[in-house]
Structure formats: structure tokens, C-alpha cells
Amino acid sequence: MTARIAHIVSLLPACRVFADIGCDHGYMTRYMLRRGLCERAYISDISAKSLAKAQKLLAEEIAAGKCIPVVANGLEGIREPCDFVLIAGIGGEETVKILERGGIPARFLLQPMKNTEKVRRYLVERGAGIERDYTFSEGKVQRKYYDLILGSAKGGSVYSEKELRFGRDNLRGASAAFLFEMKEELEKTETRLKGDLGAASRAKLETREIELWEIIHEVEGNIRYD
């Protein structure tokens, strides 16, 4: 189990029916079932070839009727309400499309690989309640950064424009991972500014540089190292 997967499963709650959308190898569903955190689980992937990997891992649970594999686009093909839905390792735009087609689940954990801002906007505009929204990292030498959004269909979270862009918890009580990510982004921006740029590109990067400095200054004194 990778550090990324370990972090994600640490946030999965007990429920009756669990769904893992874009399930990849099926490790997170196995975690739920073997710890008795759900009675039944659905594993769903748009690719039958990708789903086969999870089916192999969860063959015992499938045979026992505790795990139902579905080749489907997102939540399509799941024939009963799910108490908790996990959508991890998929791009933000595709995550939004899944939610548009299937509706916002009663409770959910989302881990978009990019375009997290678009996911936040979609959830907030449709009255979802966001409980946690922060960045974590994997690796120490070459860090990889991931965003997590835990929430429910109801609750009506209100976000500022800055919170939509960077994540509410990252600004209110930032993780060390978020600070590292912002500093890396600042370093990349400063490196690009040393190159030969047109006026428009330089102005855009200079605006980004100022924004990153402001974010770093804002959160640096309020870092969580958990």
C-alpha cells in the first residue's frame, strides 16, 4: 500500500454500502471489506481491463457476494444508493462529469489528480457541504502533492474565491505539504521569469509570483505538521 493510498483509507468511515469509482487495483475496497467497515462494496471502472485487476485482488469477496464489480462510466450501473462514495485518482474535470451524471453522493471523498478548483466550484455551487479540503504529499525527496475533499451532498458550504482556488483548510490551517507545494511553485515561477518572455507572459508570471508570496506569508505561521 502506497503512502497515498494509506492516507486516503485513513479517512474512510464505516458505512453500509461503499462504492469505489475508478477503483484501479482495488486496495481501498479491500481495506473497507476486510476491516468490516462496510457490508457491501461496488468497484467501478470504465475500463474492463483495469477493473480486472481489482477483481483479481477481491476474488474472494466477489465470490461471497460482498463486492460487486461494474464496468461503467462513474456511478452508472450501481443499482442502489451508496452511503459513501470514493472517487480517487481521476482528473478534476472527469470527477465533475461523474457527479453531473450520477449526482452528488450522500457522503463522499474525492481525490482529483488535477483541476481541484473546478471540483470545489461544482460542489459549492450545488449546495454540498465540505468537511475537509486540504493538500497532502507523498515522498520526501521528490514530493507528489494530492488534494482531498471530504463532504456530503447537503450542508451548503460557503467559499471565498481564494478558498475555491487553494482549498479552505489549506488557508485556515495549512498542512506542511501545502506550504511545500506553494514554495515549489514559487521557485518554478521565479525560474521561468529569468527566461526570455513576451510582455504578456511576463506580466502573468509576475502576478502569479506576487500571489504565491502572499499565500506563503499568509499560511507560514499556521502550519500543521500532522
MARZA-200029 format. One record per residue: residue number from 1; residue in one letter; x, y, z of N, C-alpha, C in turn. Coordinates in Angstrom, 1 decimal. Layout:
N
R   nr  rest  n_east  n_north    n_up  ca_east  ca_north   ca_up  c_east  c_north    c_up
R  NUM     A       X        Y       Z        X         Y       Z       X        Y       Z
...
This chain:
226
R   nr  rest  n_east  n_north    n_up  ca_east  ca_north   ca_up  c_east  c_north    c_up
R    1     M     0.8     -1.2     0.0      0.0       0.0     0.0     0.9      1.2     0.0
R    2     T     0.7      2.1    -1.0      1.5       3.3    -1.0     1.1      4.3     0.0
R    3     A     1.9      5.3     0.3      1.6       6.4     1.3     0.3      7.1     0.9
R    4     R     0.1      7.3    -0.4     -1.1       8.0    -0.9    -2.3      7.2    -0.5
R    5     I    -2.3      5.9    -0.8     -3.5       5.1    -0.5    -3.7      5.0     1.0
R    6     A    -2.6      4.8     1.7     -2.7       4.8     3.2    -3.4      6.0     3.7
R    7     H    -3.0      7.2     3.2     -3.6       8.4     3.7    -5.1      8.5     3.3
R    8     I    -5.5      8.1     2.1     -6.9       8.1     1.7    -7.7      7.2     2.6
R    9     V    -7.3      5.9     2.8     -8.1       5.0     3.5    -8.2      5.4     5.0
R   10     S    -7.3      6.2     5.5     -7.4       6.7     6.9    -8.6      7.5     7.1
R   11     L    -9.2      8.1     6.0    -10.4       9.0     6.1   -11.7      8.3     5.8
R   12     L   -11.6      7.0     5.4    -12.8       6.3     5.0   -13.6      5.9     6.2
R   13     P   -14.9      6.2     6.3    -15.7       5.9     7.5   -16.4      4.6     7.3
R   14     A   -16.9      4.0     8.4    -17.8       2.9     8.3   -19.1      3.3     7.7
R   15     C   -19.6      2.4     6.8    -20.9       2.6     6.1   -21.5      1.3     5.8
R   16     R   -22.7      1.4     5.2    -23.4       0.1     4.8   -23.0     -0.3     3.4
R   17     V   -23.1      0.6     2.5    -22.8       0.3     1.1   -21.7      1.3     0.6
R   18     F   -20.6      0.8     0.2    -19.4       1.6    -0.2   -19.2      1.5    -1.7
R   19     A   -18.8      2.6    -2.4    -18.5       2.5    -3.8   -17.2      3.1    -4.1
R   20     D   -16.3      2.4    -4.9    -15.0       2.9    -5.2   -15.0      3.1    -6.8
R   21     I   -15.1      4.4    -7.2    -15.2       4.7    -8.6   -13.8      5.0    -9.2
R   22     G   -13.5      4.3   -10.3    -12.1       4.3   -10.8   -11.2      3.6    -9.9
R   23     C   -11.6      2.3    -9.6    -11.0       1.6    -8.4    -9.6      1.1    -8.6
R   24     D    -9.1      1.2    -9.8     -7.7       0.8   -10.0    -7.5     -0.7    -9.5
R   25     H    -6.5     -0.9    -8.6     -6.2      -2.3    -8.2    -7.2     -2.8    -7.1
R   26     G    -8.0     -1.9    -6.5     -9.0      -2.3    -5.6    -8.5     -2.4    -4.1
R   27     Y    -7.3     -1.8    -3.9     -6.8      -1.8    -2.5    -7.7     -1.2    -1.5
R   28     M    -8.3      0.0    -1.8     -9.1       0.7    -0.9   -10.4      0.0    -0.6
R   29     T   -11.0     -0.7    -1.5    -12.2      -1.5    -1.3   -11.8     -2.7    -0.4
R   30     R   -10.7     -3.3    -0.7    -10.3      -4.4     0.2   -10.1     -4.0     1.6
R   31     Y    -9.5     -2.8     1.8     -9.4      -2.2     3.2   -10.7     -2.1     3.9
R   32     M   -11.7     -1.6     3.2    -13.0      -1.4     3.7   -13.7     -2.8     4.1
R   33     L   -13.6     -3.7     3.2    -14.3      -5.0     3.4   -13.6     -5.8     4.5
R   34     R   -12.3     -5.9     4.5    -11.6      -6.8     5.4   -11.5     -6.2     6.8
R   35     R   -11.8     -4.9     7.0    -11.9      -4.4     8.3   -13.3     -4.2     8.8
R   36     G   -14.2     -4.8     8.0    -15.6      -4.7     8.4   -16.2     -3.3     8.4
R   37     L   -15.7     -2.4     7.6    -16.2      -1.1     7.6   -17.4     -0.9     6.7
R   38     C   -17.7     -1.9     5.9    -18.9      -1.8     5.1   -19.5     -3.2     4.9
R   39     E   -20.8     -3.3     4.7    -21.4      -4.6     4.4   -21.2     -5.1     3.0
R   40     R   -21.2     -4.1     2.1    -21.1      -4.4     0.7   -20.4     -3.3    -0.1
R   41     A   -19.7     -3.7    -1.1    -18.9      -2.6    -1.9   -19.1     -2.8    -3.4
R   42     Y   -19.1     -1.7    -4.1    -19.1      -1.7    -5.5   -17.7     -1.2    -6.0
R   43     I   -17.1     -1.9    -6.9    -15.9      -1.4    -7.6   -16.3     -1.1    -9.0
R   44     S   -16.0      0.1    -9.5    -16.4       0.5   -10.8   -15.3      1.1   -11.6
R   45     D   -15.2      0.8   -12.8    -14.2       1.4   -13.7   -14.7      1.4   -15.1
R   46     I   -14.4      2.4   -15.9    -14.8       2.5   -17.3   -14.1      1.4   -18.1
R   47     S   -13.0      1.0   -17.7    -12.2       0.0   -18.4   -12.3     -1.4   -17.8
R   48     A   -12.7     -2.3   -18.7    -12.8      -3.7   -18.2   -11.5     -4.3   -17.8
R   49     K   -10.5     -3.9   -18.6     -9.1      -4.3   -18.3    -8.6     -3.8   -17.0
R   50     S    -8.9     -2.6   -16.7     -8.4      -2.0   -15.4    -9.2     -2.6   -14.2
R   51     L   -10.5     -2.9   -14.5    -11.4      -3.5   -13.4   -10.9     -4.9   -13.1
R   52     A   -10.4     -5.6   -14.1     -9.9      -7.0   -13.9    -8.9     -7.1   -12.8
R   53     K    -8.0     -6.0   -12.7     -7.0      -6.1   -11.6    -7.7     -6.1   -10.2
R   54     A    -8.7     -5.3   -10.1     -9.4      -5.2    -8.8   -10.2     -6.5    -8.6
R   55     Q   -10.7     -7.0    -9.6    -11.5      -8.3    -9.5   -10.6     -9.4    -9.0
R   56     K    -9.4     -9.4    -9.5     -8.4     -10.5    -9.1    -8.1    -10.3    -7.6
R   57     L    -7.8     -9.1    -7.2     -7.5      -8.9    -5.8    -8.7     -9.2    -4.9
R   58     L    -9.9     -8.9    -5.3    -11.1      -9.1    -4.5   -11.9    -10.3    -4.9
R   59     A   -11.3    -11.3    -5.5    -12.0     -12.5    -5.9   -12.8    -13.2    -4.8
R   60     E   -12.2    -13.3    -3.7    -12.9     -13.9    -2.5   -14.1    -13.2    -2.1
R   61     E   -14.0    -11.9    -2.0    -15.1     -11.0    -1.6   -16.2    -11.0    -2.7
R   62     I   -15.8    -11.1    -4.0    -16.8     -11.1    -5.1   -17.6    -12.4    -5.0
R   63     A   -16.8    -13.5    -4.8    -17.5     -14.8    -4.7   -18.5    -14.9    -3.6
R   64     A   -18.2    -14.2    -2.5    -19.0     -14.2    -1.3   -20.2    -13.2    -1.5
R   65     G   -20.3    -12.5    -2.6    -21.3     -11.5    -2.8   -21.2    -10.2    -2.0
R   66     K   -20.0    -10.0    -1.5    -19.8      -8.8    -0.7   -19.2     -7.6    -1.6
R   67     C   -18.7     -8.0    -2.7    -18.2      -7.0    -3.7   -18.8     -7.2    -5.0
R   68     I   -19.3     -6.1    -5.6    -19.9      -6.2    -7.0   -19.1     -5.4    -7.9
R   69     P   -18.5     -6.0    -8.9    -17.7      -5.3   -10.0   -18.7     -4.8   -11.0
R   70     V   -18.4     -3.5   -11.5    -19.3      -2.9   -12.5   -18.4     -2.2   -13.5
R   71     V   -18.5     -2.6   -14.8    -17.8      -1.8   -15.9   -18.8     -0.7   -16.2
R   72     A   -18.4      0.5   -15.8    -19.4       1.6   -16.1   -18.6      3.0   -16.0
R   73     N   -19.3      4.0   -16.5    -18.8       5.3   -16.5   -19.2      6.0   -15.2
R   74     G   -18.4      6.0   -14.2    -18.7       6.6   -13.0   -19.7      5.8   -12.2
R   75     L   -20.7      6.5   -11.7    -21.7       5.9   -10.8   -22.8      5.1   -11.6
R   76     E   -22.7      5.2   -12.9    -23.7       4.5   -13.8   -23.5      3.0   -13.6
R   77     G   -24.6      2.3   -13.5    -24.5       0.8   -13.3   -24.6      0.4   -11.9
R   78     I   -24.5      1.3   -10.9    -24.7       1.0    -9.5   -26.1      1.1    -9.2
R   79     R   -26.8      0.0    -8.8    -28.2       0.0    -8.8   -28.9      0.2    -7.4
R   80     E   -28.1      0.7    -6.5    -28.7       1.0    -5.2   -27.9      2.2    -4.6
R   81     P   -28.6      2.9    -3.7    -27.9       4.1    -3.1   -26.7      3.7    -2.3
R   82     C   -25.6      4.5    -2.4    -24.4       4.2    -1.6   -24.2      5.2    -0.5
R   83     D   -23.9      4.7     0.7    -23.8       5.6     1.8   -22.5      6.4     1.7
R   84     F   -21.5      5.8     1.1    -20.2       6.6     0.9   -19.6      6.2    -0.4
R   85     V   -19.1      7.3    -1.1    -18.5       7.1    -2.5   -17.1      7.7    -2.5
R   86     L   -16.2      6.9    -3.0    -14.8       7.4    -3.1   -14.5      7.5    -4.6
R   87     I   -14.0      8.7    -5.0    -13.6       8.9    -6.4   -12.1      9.4    -6.3
R   88     A   -11.2      8.6    -6.5     -9.8       9.0    -6.3    -8.9      8.6    -7.6
R   89     G    -7.9      9.5    -7.8     -7.0       9.2    -8.9    -7.5      9.6   -10.3
R   90     I    -8.6     10.4   -10.3     -9.2      10.8   -11.6    -9.0     12.3   -11.7
R   91     G    -8.9     12.9   -12.9     -8.8      14.3   -13.1   -10.1     15.0   -12.6
R   92     G    -9.9     16.3   -12.2    -11.0      17.1   -11.7   -12.1     17.3   -12.7
R   93     E   -11.8     17.5   -13.9    -12.9      17.6   -14.9   -13.7     16.4   -15.1
R   94     E   -13.1     15.2   -15.1    -13.8      14.0   -15.2   -14.6     13.7   -13.9
R   95     T   -14.0     14.1   -12.7    -14.7      13.9   -11.5   -16.1     14.7   -11.5
R   96     V   -16.0     15.9   -12.0    -17.2      16.7   -12.2   -18.2     16.1   -13.1
R   97     K   -17.8     15.5   -14.2    -18.7      14.9   -15.1   -19.4     13.7   -14.5
R   98     I   -18.6     12.9   -13.6    -19.2      11.8   -12.9   -20.3     12.3   -12.0
R   99     L   -20.0     13.4   -11.3    -21.0      13.9   -10.4   -22.2     14.5   -11.1
R  100     E   -22.0     15.1   -12.3    -23.1      15.6   -13.1   -24.0     14.5   -13.5
R  101     R   -23.4     13.4   -13.9    -24.3      12.2   -14.4   -24.9     11.5   -13.3
R  102     G   -24.2     11.3   -12.2    -24.7      10.4   -11.1   -25.3     11.1    -9.9
R  103     G   -25.0     12.4    -9.8    -25.5      13.2    -8.7   -24.4     13.2    -7.6
R  104     I   -24.5     14.1    -6.7    -23.6      14.2    -5.6   -24.0     13.2    -4.5
R  105     P   -23.1     12.3    -4.2    -23.4      11.2    -3.2   -23.7     11.8    -1.8
R  106     A   -24.4     10.9    -1.0    -24.8      11.3     0.3   -23.6     11.8     1.1
R  107     R   -22.5     10.9     1.0    -21.2      11.3     1.6   -20.1     10.9     0.6
R  108     F   -19.0     11.6     0.6    -18.0      11.3    -0.4   -16.6     11.7     0.0
R  109     L   -15.6     11.1    -0.6    -14.3      11.5    -0.5   -13.7     11.6    -1.9
R  110     L   -13.2     12.8    -2.3    -12.7      13.0    -3.7   -11.2     13.3    -3.6
R  111     Q   -10.5     12.7    -4.5     -9.0      13.0    -4.6    -8.7     13.2    -6.1
R  112     P    -9.0     14.4    -6.6     -8.7      14.8    -8.0    -7.2     14.8    -8.2
R  113     M    -6.7     14.4    -9.4     -5.3      14.4    -9.7    -4.9     15.8   -10.2
R  114     K    -5.9     16.6   -10.7     -5.6      18.0   -11.1    -7.0     18.7   -11.2
R  115     N    -6.9     20.0   -11.4     -8.1      20.8   -11.6    -9.1     20.7   -10.4
R  116     T    -8.5     20.7    -9.2     -9.3      20.6    -8.0   -10.2     21.8    -7.8
R  117     E    -9.8     22.9    -8.3    -10.6      24.1    -8.2   -12.0     23.9    -8.8
R  118     K   -12.0     23.2   -10.0    -13.2      23.0   -10.7   -14.2     22.1    -9.9
R  119     V   -13.6     21.2    -9.1    -14.4      20.3    -8.3   -15.0     21.1    -7.1
R  120     R   -14.2     21.9    -6.5    -14.7      22.7    -5.4   -15.8     23.6    -5.9
R  121     R   -15.7     24.3    -7.0    -16.7      25.2    -7.5   -18.0     24.4    -7.8
R  122     Y   -17.9     23.2    -8.4    -19.1      22.4    -8.7   -19.8     22.1    -7.4
R  123     L   -19.1     21.6    -6.4    -19.7      21.2    -5.1   -20.4     22.4    -4.4
R  124     V   -19.7     23.5    -4.3    -20.2      24.7    -3.6   -21.4     25.2    -4.4
R  125     E   -21.3     25.3    -5.7    -22.5      25.9    -6.4   -23.7     25.0    -6.3
R  126     R   -23.6     23.8    -6.0    -24.7      22.9    -5.9   -25.1     22.5    -4.4
R  127     G   -24.6     23.3    -3.5    -25.0      23.2    -2.1   -24.4     22.1    -1.3
R  128     A   -23.3     21.5    -1.8    -22.7      20.4    -1.0   -22.0     21.0     0.2
R  129     G   -21.9     20.1     1.2    -21.2      20.5     2.5   -19.8     19.9     2.4
R  130     I   -18.8     20.8     2.5    -17.4      20.3     2.5   -16.8     20.3     3.9
R  131     E   -16.5     19.1     4.5    -16.0      19.0     5.8   -14.5     19.2     5.9
R  132     R   -13.7     18.6     5.0    -12.3      18.8     4.9   -11.8     19.0     3.5
R  133     D   -10.8     19.8     3.3    -10.4      20.2     2.0    -8.9     20.6     2.1
R  134     Y    -8.0     19.7     1.8     -6.6      20.0     2.1    -5.7     19.3     1.2
R  135     T    -4.4     19.6     1.2     -3.3      19.0     0.4    -2.5     18.1     1.3
R  136     F    -2.1     17.0     0.8     -1.1      16.1     1.5    -0.1     15.7     0.4
R  137     S     1.0     15.1     0.9      2.1      14.8     0.0     2.6     13.4     0.2
R  138     E     3.2     12.8    -0.8      3.8      11.5    -0.8     5.3     11.7    -1.2
R  139     G     6.2     11.1    -0.5      7.6      11.2    -0.8     8.3     12.3     0.0
R  140     K     9.6     12.3     0.1     10.3      13.3     0.8    11.3     14.0     0.0
R  141     V    11.9     13.3    -0.9     12.9      13.9    -1.8    12.2     14.5    -3.0
R  142     Q    11.4     13.7    -3.7     10.6      14.2    -4.8     9.2     14.1    -4.4
R  143     R     8.6     15.1    -3.9      7.3      15.1    -3.4     6.2     15.1    -4.5
R  144     K     5.1     14.4    -4.2      4.0      14.4    -5.1     2.8     15.0    -4.2
R  145     Y     2.1     15.9    -4.8      1.0      16.5    -4.0    -0.4     16.1    -4.4
R  146     Y    -1.2     15.9    -3.5     -2.6      15.5    -3.8    -3.6     16.3    -2.9
R  147     D    -4.7     16.6    -3.5     -5.8      17.3    -2.8    -6.9     16.3    -2.4
R  148     L    -7.5     16.5    -1.2     -8.6      15.7    -0.7    -9.7     16.5    -0.4
R  149     I   -10.9     16.1    -0.7    -12.2      16.8    -0.4   -13.1     15.8     0.2
R  150     L   -13.4     15.9     1.5    -14.4      15.1     2.2   -15.7     15.9     2.5
R  151     G   -16.8     15.3     2.1    -18.0      16.1     2.3   -19.3     15.3     2.2
R  152     S   -20.4     16.0     2.0    -21.7      15.4     1.9   -22.6     16.2     0.9
R  153     A   -23.7     15.6     0.5    -24.5      16.2    -0.6   -25.2     17.5     0.0
R  154     K   -25.4     17.5     1.3    -26.1      18.7     1.9   -25.1     19.4     2.9
R  155     G   -25.4     20.6     3.1    -24.6      21.4     4.0   -24.3     22.8     3.6
R  156     G   -24.3     23.0     2.3    -24.2      24.4     1.8   -23.0     25.2     2.2
R  157     S   -21.8     24.6     2.0    -20.5      25.3     2.3   -20.4     26.6     1.5
R  158     V   -19.9     27.6     2.2    -19.7      28.9     1.5   -18.1     29.1     1.4
R  159     Y   -17.7     29.4     0.2    -16.2      29.5     0.0   -15.9     30.9    -0.6
R  160     S   -14.8     31.5    -0.2    -14.3      32.7    -0.8   -13.6     32.3    -2.1
R  161     E   -13.4     33.2    -3.0    -12.7      33.0    -4.2   -11.3     32.3    -4.0
R  162     K   -10.6     32.8    -3.0     -9.3      32.3    -2.7    -9.4     30.9    -2.2
R  163     E   -10.4     30.6    -1.4    -10.6      29.2    -0.9   -10.9     28.2    -2.0
R  164     L   -11.7     28.7    -3.0    -12.0      27.9    -4.1   -10.7     27.5    -4.9
R  165     R    -9.8     28.4    -5.0     -8.6      28.2    -5.8    -7.6     27.3    -5.0
R  166     F    -7.5     27.6    -3.7     -6.4      26.9    -3.0    -6.8     25.9    -2.0
R  167     G    -8.1     25.8    -1.6     -8.6      24.9    -0.6    -8.8     25.6     0.7
R  168     R   -10.0     25.4     1.3    -10.3      26.2     2.5    -9.4     25.8     3.7
R  169     D    -9.1     24.5     3.9     -8.3      24.1     5.1    -6.8     24.5     4.8
R  170     N    -6.4     24.6     3.6     -5.0      25.0     3.3    -4.8     26.4     3.7
R  171     L    -5.8     27.2     3.7     -5.6      28.6     4.1    -5.9     28.9     5.5
R  172     R    -6.8     28.1     6.1     -7.2      28.3     7.5    -6.3     27.6     8.5
R  173     G    -5.7     26.5     8.1     -4.8      25.8     9.0    -4.0     24.9     8.1
R  174     A    -3.1     25.4     7.3     -2.4      24.7     6.3    -1.6     23.5     6.8
R  175     S    -1.5     22.5     5.9     -0.6      21.4     6.2     0.8     21.8     5.7
R  176     A     1.8     21.1     6.2      3.2      21.4     5.7     3.3     21.1     4.2
R  177     A     2.5     20.1     3.8      2.6      19.7     2.3     2.1     20.9     1.5
R  178     F     1.1     21.6     1.9      0.6      22.8     1.1     1.7     23.9     1.0
R  179     L     2.3     24.1     2.1      3.4      25.1     2.1     4.5     24.7     1.2
R  180     F     4.9     23.5     1.3      6.0      23.0     0.4     5.6     23.1    -1.1
R  181     E     4.4     22.8    -1.4      3.9      22.9    -2.7     3.9     24.4    -3.2
R  182     M     3.5     25.3    -2.4      3.5      26.7    -2.8     4.9     27.2    -3.0
R  183     K     5.8     26.8    -2.1      7.2      27.2    -2.3     7.8     26.6    -3.5
R  184     E     7.5     25.4    -3.9      8.0      24.8    -5.1     7.4     25.6    -6.3
R  185     E     6.1     25.9    -6.3      5.5      26.7    -7.3     6.2     28.0    -7.5
R  186     L     6.5     28.7    -6.4      7.2      30.0    -6.4     8.5     29.8    -7.1
R  187     E     9.3     28.8    -6.7     10.6      28.6    -7.3    10.5     28.4    -8.8
R  188     K     9.6     27.6    -9.2      9.4      27.4   -10.7     9.0     28.7   -11.4
R  189     T     8.1     29.5   -10.8      7.7      30.7   -11.4     8.9     31.7   -11.5
R  190     E     9.7     31.8   -10.4     10.9      32.7   -10.5    11.9     32.2   -11.5
R  191     T    12.0     30.9   -11.7     12.9      30.4   -12.7    12.5     30.8   -14.1
R  192     R    11.2     30.6   -14.3     10.6      31.0   -15.6    10.7     32.5   -15.9
R  193     L    10.7     33.3   -14.9     10.8      34.7   -15.1    12.2     35.2   -15.5
R  194     K    13.2     34.3   -15.3     14.5      34.6   -15.7    14.7     34.4   -17.2
R  195     G    13.8     33.7   -17.8     13.9      33.4   -19.2    13.5     34.6   -20.1
R  196     D    13.5     34.3   -21.4     13.1      35.3   -22.4    11.6     35.2   -22.6
R  197     L    10.9     36.2   -22.2      9.4      36.1   -22.2     8.9     37.4   -22.9
R  198     G     7.7     37.2   -23.5      7.0      38.3   -24.0     6.3     39.1   -22.9
R  199     A     5.9     40.3   -23.2      5.3      41.2   -22.2     4.1     40.5   -21.5
R  200     A     3.2     39.9   -22.2      2.0      39.4   -21.6     2.3     38.2   -20.7
R  201     S     3.2     37.3   -21.2      3.6      36.2   -20.4     4.3     36.6   -19.1
R  202     R     5.2     37.6   -19.2      5.9      38.1   -18.1     5.0     38.7   -17.0
R  203     A     4.0     39.5   -17.5      3.0      40.1   -16.6     2.2     39.0   -15.9
R  204     K     1.8     38.0   -16.6      1.1      36.9   -16.0     1.9     36.2   -14.9
R  205     L     3.1     35.9   -15.2      4.0      35.2   -14.2     4.3     36.1   -13.0
R  206     E     4.5     37.4   -13.2      4.7      38.3   -12.1     3.5     38.4   -11.2
R  207     T     2.3     38.4   -11.8      1.1      38.4   -10.9     1.1     37.1   -10.1
R  208     R     1.4     36.0   -10.8      1.4      34.7   -10.1     2.5     34.7    -9.0
R  209     E     3.6     35.3    -9.2      4.7      35.3    -8.2     4.2     36.1    -7.0
R  210     I     3.6     37.2    -7.2      3.1      38.0    -6.0     2.0     37.2    -5.3
R  211     E     1.1     36.6    -6.0      0.1      35.8    -5.4     0.7     34.7    -4.5
R  212     L     1.7     34.0    -5.0      2.3      32.9    -4.2     3.0     33.4    -3.0
R  213     W     3.7     34.5    -3.1      4.3      35.2    -2.0     3.3     35.5    -0.9
R  214     E     2.2     36.0    -1.3      1.1      36.4    -0.4     0.5     35.1     0.3
R  215     I     0.3     34.1    -0.4     -0.2      32.8     0.2     0.8     32.2     1.2
R  216     I     2.1     32.2     0.8      3.1      31.6     1.7     3.2     32.5     3.0
R  217     H     3.2     33.8     2.8      3.2      34.6     4.0     2.0     34.4     4.9
R  218     E     0.8     34.2     4.3     -0.4      34.1     5.0    -0.5     32.8     5.8
R  219     V     0.0     31.7     5.2     -0.1      30.4     5.9     1.1     29.9     6.7
R  220     E     2.3     30.6     6.5      3.5      30.1     7.1     3.5     30.0     8.6
R  221     G     2.8     30.9     9.2      2.8      30.9    10.7     1.7     30.0    11.3
R  222     N     1.0     29.3    10.4     -0.1      28.5    11.0    -0.1     27.1    10.3
R  223     I     1.0     26.4    10.4      1.2      25.2     9.7     1.0     24.0    10.7
R  224     R     0.3     23.0    10.1      0.1      21.7    10.8     1.2     20.7    10.3
R  225     Y     1.8     20.0    11.1      2.8      19.0    10.7     2.3     17.6    11.0
R  226     D     1.0     17.4    10.9      0.5      16.0    11.1     0.5     15.3     9.8
